[in-house]
């Protein structure tokens, strides 16, 4: 089954106050027995002005000056997202992420600010939510938190490149692949 994994790195926690800095998208073909990375994109988004949270910038380790030099305007980033979706006919494919509502909310605001509708399917799967369901069913340690790093460690997925939108997509995809056999129990 195909899934579009999305992730963002942002300048803070609030979509009405902070900006999308990077967008990661990875198209995967996944089943309990295979994980294939089909295509991906990593977009850097620059803004005229930034509202930067020190905590967010410490986590994502983005050098805003270097980022701004290689970034594209939000309107161009929206166009590139739409092109990626169009090339792969992805508007009806469920999106996948870790705390995916966070990323969708930031992307929705960015698209709306450009006068566009968010192009992603409303159908979504969230590795955080799946983890919580697995905990309730006694299939994973109920005392472990639902952070992506904790879940990745549990399933033996390398988390060393975390907090880069595209790498987080790949980590999320690998975690999801490891979760699938447990979901179907």
C-alpha positions as a Markdown table, in Angstrom:
| # | Residue | x | y | z |
|---|---|---|---|---|
| 1 | Unk | 0.0 | 0.0 | 0.0 |
| 2 | Unk | 1.2 | 3.5 | -0.8 |
| 3 | Unk | 1.5 | 6.2 | 1.8 |
| 4 | Unk | 2.8 | 9.7 | 1.7 |
| 5 | Unk | 4.9 | 10.5 | 4.7 |
| 6 | Unk | 5.1 | 14.2 | 5.6 |
| 7 | Unk | 7.1 | 16.1 | 8.2 |
| 8 | Unk | 7.9 | 19.7 | 8.8 |
| 9 | Unk | 10.5 | 21.7 | 10.7 |
| 10 | Unk | 9.1 | 24.9 | 12.0 |
| 11 | Unk | 10.3 | 28.1 | 13.8 |
| 12 | Unk | 8.0 | 27.3 | 16.8 |
| 13 | Unk | 5.0 | 25.5 | 18.0 |
| 14 | Unk | 2.1 | 27.8 | 16.9 |
| 15 | Unk | 1.1 | 27.9 | 13.2 |
| 16 | Unk | -0.6 | 31.3 | 13.7 |
| 17 | Unk | 2.7 | 32.8 | 15.0 |
| 18 | Unk | 5.6 | 30.6 | 13.6 |
| 19 | Unk | 6.6 | 29.5 | 10.1 |
| 20 | Unk | 7.3 | 26.3 | 8.2 |
| 21 | Unk | 11.0 | 26.2 | 7.6 |
| 22 | Unk | 11.4 | 22.8 | 5.8 |
| 23 | Unk | 9.0 | 20.2 | 4.4 |
| 24 | Unk | 9.8 | 16.6 | 3.9 |
| 25 | Unk | 7.7 | 14.3 | 1.8 |
| 26 | Unk | 8.5 | 10.6 | 1.1 |
| 27 | Unk | 6.3 | 8.4 | -1.0 |
| 28 | Unk | 6.5 | 4.8 | 0.3 |
| 29 | Unk | 5.1 | 1.4 | -0.8 |
| 30 | Unk | 4.8 | -0.5 | 2.5 |
| 31 | Unk | 3.4 | -3.8 | 3.8 |
| 32 | Unk | 4.4 | -5.9 | 6.8 |
| 33 | Unk | 7.0 | -7.7 | 4.7 |
| 34 | Unk | 8.5 | -4.8 | 2.7 |
| 35 | Unk | 9.3 | -1.1 | 2.7 |
| 36 | Unk | 10.2 | 0.7 | -0.5 |
| 37 | Unk | 11.0 | 4.4 | -0.7 |
| 38 | Unk | 9.6 | 5.4 | -4.1 |
| 39 | Unk | 10.4 | 9.2 | -4.2 |
| 40 | Unk | 11.0 | 12.1 | -1.9 |
| 41 | Unk | 11.4 | 15.8 | -1.6 |
| 42 | Unk | 13.0 | 18.1 | 0.9 |
| 43 | Unk | 12.0 | 21.7 | 0.5 |
| 44 | Unk | 13.5 | 24.7 | 2.3 |
| 45 | Unk | 11.1 | 27.6 | 2.8 |
| 46 | Unk | 12.3 | 31.2 | 3.4 |
| 47 | Unk | 10.3 | 34.1 | 4.7 |
| 48 | Unk | 10.6 | 37.8 | 4.7 |
| 49 | Unk | 10.5 | 37.8 | 8.5 |
| 50 | Unk | 10.9 | 35.0 | 11.0 |
| 51 | Unk | 9.4 | 34.5 | 14.4 |
| 52 | Unk | 12.0 | 32.1 | 15.9 |
| 53 | Unk | 11.5 | 30.1 | 19.1 |
| 54 | Unk | 14.9 | 29.5 | 20.7 |
| 55 | Unk | 13.7 | 26.0 | 21.7 |
| 56 | Unk | 12.5 | 25.1 | 18.2 |
| 57 | Unk | 15.7 | 26.3 | 16.6 |
| 58 | Unk | 17.8 | 24.4 | 19.2 |
| 59 | Unk | 15.9 | 21.2 | 18.4 |
| 60 | Unk | 15.9 | 21.5 | 14.6 |
| 61 | Unk | 19.5 | 22.9 | 14.5 |
| 62 | Unk | 18.7 | 25.1 | 11.5 |
| 63 | Unk | 21.1 | 27.9 | 10.8 |
| 64 | Unk | 18.6 | 30.5 | 9.7 |
| 65 | Unk | 21.1 | 32.5 | 7.7 |
| 66 | Unk | 22.2 | 29.5 | 5.7 |
| 67 | Unk | 18.6 | 28.3 | 5.4 |
| 68 | Unk | 17.5 | 31.7 | 4.1 |
| 69 | Unk | 20.1 | 31.6 | 1.3 |
| 70 | Unk | 18.9 | 28.2 | -0.1 |
| 71 | Unk | 15.2 | 28.6 | 0.7 |
| 72 | Unk | 12.3 | 29.3 | -1.6 |
| 73 | Unk | 9.4 | 31.5 | -1.0 |
| 74 | Unk | 6.2 | 29.9 | 0.5 |
| 75 | Unk | 4.3 | 30.3 | -2.8 |
| 76 | Unk | 7.1 | 28.3 | -4.7 |
| 77 | Unk | 7.2 | 25.7 | -2.0 |
| 78 | Unk | 3.4 | 25.2 | -2.2 |
| 79 | Unk | 3.8 | 24.8 | -6.0 |
| 80 | Unk | 6.5 | 22.2 | -5.5 |
| 81 | Unk | 4.3 | 20.3 | -3.1 |
| 82 | Unk | 1.5 | 20.3 | -5.6 |
| 83 | Unk | 3.8 | 19.2 | -8.4 |
| 84 | Unk | 5.1 | 16.3 | -6.3 |
| 85 | Unk | 1.5 | 15.2 | -5.5 |
| 86 | Unk | 0.4 | 15.6 | -9.2 |
| 87 | Unk | 3.4 | 13.6 | -10.6 |
| 88 | Unk | 2.5 | 10.7 | -8.3 |
| 89 | Unk | -1.3 | 11.1 | -8.2 |
| 90 | Unk | -1.2 | 11.4 | -4.5 |
| 91 | Unk | -4.2 | 13.6 | -3.5 |
| 92 | Unk | -6.2 | 10.5 | -2.6 |
| 93 | Unk | -3.4 | 8.6 | -0.8 |
| 94 | Unk | -3.5 | 8.6 | 3.0 |
| 95 | Unk | -0.8 | 10.7 | 4.6 |
| 96 | Unk | 1.4 | 9.3 | 7.3 |
| 97 | Unk | 3.4 | 11.1 | 10.0 |
| 98 | Unk | 4.3 | 11.3 | 13.7 |
| 99 | Unk | 1.9 | 13.8 | 15.3 |
| 100 | Unk | 0.8 | 14.5 | 11.7 |
| 101 | Unk | -1.9 | 17.0 | 12.8 |
| 102 | Unk | 1.0 | 19.3 | 13.8 |
| 103 | Unk | 2.5 | 19.2 | 10.3 |
| 104 | Unk | -0.9 | 19.5 | 8.6 |
| 105 | Unk | -1.8 | 22.5 | 10.6 |
| 106 | Unk | 1.4 | 24.3 | 9.8 |
| 107 | Unk | 1.1 | 23.4 | 6.1 |
| 108 | Unk | -2.6 | 24.4 | 6.0 |
| 109 | Unk | -1.7 | 27.9 | 7.3 |
| 110 | Unk | 1.1 | 28.3 | 4.8 |
| 111 | Unk | -1.1 | 27.2 | 1.9 |
| 112 | Unk | -4.0 | 29.4 | 3.1 |
| 113 | Unk | -1.6 | 32.4 | 3.4 |
| 114 | Unk | -0.8 | 31.9 | -0.3 |
| 115 | Unk | -4.6 | 31.6 | -1.2 |
| 116 | Unk | -4.4 | 27.9 | -1.8 |
| 117 | Unk | -6.1 | 24.8 | -0.3 |
| 118 | Unk | -4.1 | 22.2 | 1.4 |
| 119 | Unk | -3.9 | 19.4 | -1.2 |
| 120 | Unk | -3.4 | 16.4 | 1.1 |
| 121 | Unk | -6.0 | 13.7 | 1.6 |
| 122 | Unk | -8.0 | 14.0 | 4.8 |
| 123 | Unk | -7.3 | 10.3 | 5.5 |
| 124 | Unk | -4.2 | 10.0 | 7.8 |
| 125 | Unk | -2.3 | 7.6 | 9.9 |
| 126 | Unk | -0.2 | 8.7 | 12.8 |
| 127 | Unk | 2.6 | 6.6 | 14.4 |
| 128 | Unk | 2.0 | 8.3 | 17.7 |
| 129 | Unk | -1.6 | 7.2 | 17.7 |
| 130 | Unk | -0.7 | 3.7 | 16.6 |
| 131 | Unk | 1.9 | 3.5 | 19.4 |
| 132 | Unk | -0.8 | 4.5 | 22.0 |
| 133 | Unk | -3.1 | 1.8 | 20.6 |
| 134 | Unk | -0.3 | -0.8 | 20.8 |
| 135 | Unk | 0.3 | 0.2 | 24.5 |
| 136 | Unk | -3.4 | -0.2 | 25.4 |
| 137 | Unk | -3.3 | -3.7 | 23.8 |
| 138 | Unk | -0.3 | -4.7 | 25.8 |
| 139 | Unk | 1.9 | -5.1 | 22.7 |
| 140 | Unk | 4.6 | -2.6 | 23.7 |
| 141 | Unk | 5.9 | -1.3 | 27.0 |
| 142 | Unk | 3.1 | 0.8 | 28.5 |
| 143 | Unk | 5.6 | 3.0 | 30.4 |
| 144 | Unk | 7.4 | 4.3 | 27.3 |
| 145 | Unk | 6.5 | 7.7 | 26.0 |
| 146 | Unk | 5.2 | 8.3 | 22.5 |
| 147 | Unk | 8.1 | 10.4 | 21.2 |
| 148 | Unk | 9.4 | 9.4 | 17.8 |
| 149 | Unk | 12.9 | 8.7 | 19.3 |
| 150 | Unk | 11.5 | 6.4 | 21.9 |
| 151 | Unk | 9.4 | 4.5 | 19.4 |
| 152 | Unk | 12.4 | 4.3 | 16.9 |
| 153 | Unk | 14.6 | 2.9 | 19.6 |
| 154 | Unk | 12.0 | 0.3 | 20.6 |
| 155 | Unk | 11.9 | -0.9 | 17.0 |
| 156 | Unk | 15.6 | -0.7 | 16.4 |
| 157 | Unk | 15.4 | 2.2 | 13.9 |
| 158 | Unk | 18.3 | 4.6 | 13.8 |
| 159 | Unk | 17.2 | 8.0 | 15.1 |
| 160 | Unk | 20.6 | 9.8 | 14.8 |
| 161 | Unk | 19.5 | 12.1 | 11.9 |
| 162 | Unk | 16.3 | 13.2 | 13.5 |
| 163 | Unk | 14.9 | 16.8 | 13.3 |
| 164 | Unk | 15.5 | 17.1 | 9.6 |
| 165 | Unk | 12.1 | 16.9 | 7.9 |
| 166 | Unk | 13.1 | 14.4 | 5.2 |
| 167 | Unk | 15.1 | 12.2 | 7.6 |
| 168 | Unk | 12.1 | 12.3 | 10.0 |
| 169 | Unk | 9.9 | 11.1 | 7.2 |
| 170 | Unk | 12.3 | 8.1 | 6.6 |
| 171 | Unk | 12.4 | 7.3 | 10.3 |
| 172 | Unk | 8.6 | 7.5 | 10.6 |
| 173 | Unk | 8.3 | 5.2 | 7.5 |
| 174 | Unk | 10.6 | 2.7 | 9.1 |
| 175 | Unk | 8.8 | 2.8 | 12.4 |
| 176 | Unk | 5.4 | 2.4 | 10.6 |
| 177 | Unk | 6.8 | -0.6 | 8.7 |
| 178 | Unk | 7.8 | -2.2 | 12.0 |
| 179 | Unk | 4.4 | -1.5 | 13.6 |
| 180 | Unk | 2.4 | -3.0 | 10.8 |
| 181 | Unk | 2.7 | -6.7 | 11.9 |
| 182 | Unk | 1.5 | -5.7 | 15.4 |
| 183 | Unk | -1.4 | -3.6 | 14.2 |
| 184 | Unk | -2.8 | -6.7 | 12.4 |
| 185 | Unk | -2.6 | -9.0 | 15.5 |
